[in-house]
Amino acid sequence: MNRRTVICLLAAATLAACGRPPSPSSPRPAPNTEVTTTSTTDVTTTTGAAPPPVTTTTTAQPKLPPPPPRTTTMTKPPPPPPKPPDRWVLPSGLRTSIEQQDGQFFPEVWARFEKDLVKSCPHGAPCVGPTKVIAPPGDDTRDCYIVDGGISVPDPLYEGGTITFRITNDLCSGR
């Protein structure tokens, strides 16, 4: 036999064994995950009967898709809004006049101070308060008088702040 004839016969045998190739217009069949192997063994036995062919079936494991890439997102809360600037409320002239009120009756000094302070505070209401501190007993026995050097005004004085007044006692019911 010549070489071309052998190739043609092998091609024909392959097509006959595997089936014919799909036509271009037909969809491709899904791949088969089952593999069947048939093998025959020539064994000579004394009875003269050939053993049946051995068929082995193996199922290929389907490939799992790879897990999605692991991503970590860290979100930080937005920073808090900036604190509004403190509002300074005590003009320097008013500071000087309040610090010079030593030895006077506290309720009168505070009433005058509140009237001037309302002009500097928003909403027409006092935005700074007094803190009364009782001074240790001394020579001054008057009720509710500011002791010498007893006024402490923070510099600067902000809205919501306090001015400290050291007074002789807290009997501020009257003169």
C-alpha positions as CSV (number, residue, x, y, z in Angstrom):
1,M,0.0,0.0,0.0
2,N,1.2,3.4,-0.7
3,R,1.4,6.1,1.9
4,R,-1.6,8.2,0.7
5,T,-3.9,5.2,1.0
6,V,-2.8,4.5,4.6
7,I,-3.4,8.2,5.6
8,C,-6.9,8.1,3.9
9,L,-7.8,4.9,5.7
10,L,-6.6,6.2,9.0
11,A,-8.6,9.4,8.5
12,A,-11.7,7.4,7.6
13,A,-11.3,5.1,10.6
14,T,-10.9,8.1,12.9
15,L,-14.0,9.8,11.6
16,A,-15.9,6.5,11.8
17,A,-14.8,6.0,15.4
18,C,-15.3,9.6,16.7
19,G,-18.3,10.6,14.6
20,R,-18.4,13.2,12.0
21,P,-17.2,16.8,12.6
22,P,-19.9,19.3,13.4
23,S,-21.1,21.5,10.6
24,P,-20.1,25.2,10.8
25,S,-23.7,26.3,11.3
26,S,-24.5,24.0,14.2
27,P,-23.6,24.9,17.7
28,R,-20.6,23.2,19.3
29,P,-21.6,20.5,21.8
30,A,-20.7,21.1,25.5
31,P,-17.5,19.3,26.6
32,N,-18.1,15.9,28.1
33,T,-16.5,15.5,31.5
34,E,-16.8,11.7,31.4
35,V,-14.0,9.8,29.8
36,T,-14.6,6.1,28.8
37,T,-11.7,3.9,28.0
38,T,-12.2,0.5,26.4
39,S,-9.3,-2.0,26.2
40,T,-9.3,-5.6,25.2
41,T,-6.6,-8.0,26.2
42,D,-5.7,-11.1,24.3
43,V,-5.4,-13.8,26.9
44,T,-5.3,-17.4,26.0
45,T,-7.3,-19.6,28.3
46,T,-7.8,-23.3,28.3
47,T,-11.5,-23.0,27.7
48,G,-11.0,-21.0,24.6
49,A,-13.4,-18.2,25.5
50,A,-12.1,-14.7,25.3
51,P,-12.8,-12.5,28.3
52,P,-15.2,-9.6,27.8
53,P,-13.7,-6.2,27.1
54,V,-12.8,-4.1,30.2
55,T,-14.5,-0.7,30.4
56,T,-13.2,1.9,32.8
57,T,-15.2,5.1,33.5
58,T,-13.5,8.1,35.1
59,T,-15.1,11.5,35.9
60,A,-12.9,14.5,35.7
61,Q,-13.3,17.0,38.6
62,P,-14.9,20.3,37.3
63,K,-12.6,23.2,37.9
64,L,-13.9,25.7,40.4
65,P,-13.5,29.4,39.5
66,P,-10.8,31.1,41.5
67,P,-12.0,33.0,44.5
68,P,-12.5,36.7,44.0
69,P,-9.6,38.8,45.0
70,R,-9.7,39.9,48.5
71,T,-10.2,43.6,48.9
72,T,-10.2,45.5,52.1
73,T,-11.7,49.0,52.2
74,M,-11.2,51.1,55.2
75,T,-13.4,54.1,55.5
76,K,-12.7,56.7,58.1
77,P,-15.4,58.9,59.4
78,P,-15.1,62.5,58.2
79,P,-13.4,64.7,60.7
80,P,-15.6,66.8,62.9
81,P,-16.3,70.3,61.7
82,P,-13.9,72.8,63.1
83,K,-14.9,74.5,66.3
84,P,-16.2,78.0,65.6
85,P,-13.8,80.7,67.0
86,D,-14.6,81.9,70.4
87,R,-16.2,85.3,70.5
88,W,-14.4,87.9,72.5
89,V,-16.9,90.0,74.4
90,L,-15.1,92.4,76.6
91,P,-13.8,95.7,75.2
92,S,-10.6,96.9,76.8
93,G,-12.2,100.1,78.2
94,L,-14.9,98.0,80.0
95,R,-12.2,95.7,81.4
96,T,-10.3,98.6,83.0
97,S,-13.5,100.1,84.5
98,I,-14.6,96.8,86.0
99,E,-11.1,96.1,87.5
100,Q,-11.2,99.5,89.3
101,Q,-14.4,98.6,91.4
102,D,-12.6,97.4,94.5
103,G,-14.2,98.2,97.8
104,Q,-17.7,98.7,96.3
105,F,-21.0,97.0,96.9
106,F,-21.0,93.9,94.6
107,P,-24.7,94.0,93.5
108,E,-24.3,97.6,92.3
109,V,-21.1,96.9,90.4
110,W,-22.5,93.9,88.7
111,A,-25.7,95.8,87.7
112,R,-23.6,98.5,86.0
113,F,-21.4,95.9,84.4
114,E,-24.3,94.0,83.0
115,K,-25.7,97.1,81.2
116,D,-22.4,97.7,79.5
117,L,-21.9,94.0,78.7
118,V,-25.3,93.7,76.9
119,K,-23.9,96.0,74.2
120,S,-21.0,93.6,73.5
121,C,-23.0,90.3,73.7
122,P,-25.2,88.8,71.0
123,H,-29.0,88.7,71.3
124,G,-29.0,91.7,73.7
125,A,-28.5,89.4,76.7
126,P,-25.5,89.0,79.1
127,C,-23.2,86.3,77.9
128,V,-20.7,86.4,80.8
129,G,-21.5,85.7,84.4
130,P,-20.0,86.4,87.8
131,T,-18.4,84.0,90.2
132,K,-18.5,85.1,93.8
133,V,-15.8,83.8,96.1
134,I,-15.9,84.5,99.8
135,A,-12.7,86.1,101.0
136,P,-11.2,85.0,104.3
137,P,-12.4,87.1,107.3
138,G,-10.6,90.3,107.6
139,D,-11.0,93.8,108.9
140,D,-13.9,94.6,106.5
141,T,-17.2,93.5,108.1
142,R,-19.5,95.0,105.5
143,D,-21.9,92.6,103.8
144,C,-21.2,91.8,100.1
145,Y,-18.4,94.2,99.4
146,I,-15.6,93.5,96.9
147,V,-12.3,93.2,98.7
148,D,-9.2,95.1,97.5
149,G,-7.7,93.4,94.5
150,G,-10.6,91.0,94.5
151,I,-11.7,91.2,90.8
152,S,-10.2,88.7,88.4
153,V,-11.1,89.2,84.7
154,P,-9.8,86.6,82.3
155,D,-7.8,88.1,79.4
156,P,-9.4,87.6,76.8
157,L,-12.9,87.1,78.2
158,Y,-14.9,84.9,75.8
159,E,-18.6,84.4,75.5
160,G,-19.7,82.0,78.3
161,G,-16.8,83.0,80.5
162,T,-16.9,84.2,84.1
163,I,-15.5,87.1,86.1
164,T,-14.4,86.3,89.6
165,F,-15.3,88.7,92.5
166,R,-13.9,88.1,95.9
167,I,-16.4,89.5,98.4
168,T,-16.5,89.9,102.2
169,N,-19.5,87.6,102.6
170,D,-22.6,86.5,100.6
171,L,-25.2,88.5,102.5
172,C,-26.1,90.6,99.5
173,S,-29.7,91.4,100.6
174,G,-29.1,95.1,100.8
175,R,-27.0,97.9,102.5
